[in-house]
């Protein structure tokens, strides 16, 4: 079976776009198309799939996709991670320019673990004497971390799935991102599938 990389290359040659645009094409696959792709076992079937995929979306699809990939890379890239390869980029690629957009920074405090004074002293070169349970509990404390996160707030007055108002958080050091909450995750899943379905012009 063709590897995903081989598929990206095949699509790139067909639409004369960059490898990132090929990744965008995969983003536009419906759930049914993803299932169909997993059944492909030879190059001929893979070629037929790609031809059919592009034909169903019309001649303007590749150019529109390349434009959206460029926008995602221009505005949403963090470090060496291209915006088009991220969840926040997927929003732009599948849904286009939002009605409203806001980027903010927040500090997220997280509890890492509970420790006690005796153990902490031992780990840092202090004395690790044996003490009673009450004394250990008294010395217990919560160790915390503060993480700086970027929050991308996307608002769409209209999408194929209806209005959309979601938040995506990203690590400014790694570029990795995720939905801010379960509601955003559910909205995005529905919006992505509806956009993929709407991209099909001919059945």
Secondary structure, DSSP 8 states (H G I E B T S, - for coil): ---HHHHHHHHHHHHT--HHHHHHHHHT--HHHHHHHHT--SHHHHHHHHHHHHHHH-TTHHHHHHHHHHHHHHHH-BTTB-GGGSHHHHHHHHH-S-SEEEEEEEEEEEEEEEE-HHHHHHHTTS------HHHHHHT-EEEEEEEEEEEEEEEES--TTS-EEEEEEEETTT--EEESSHHHHHHHHHHHHHHHHHT----
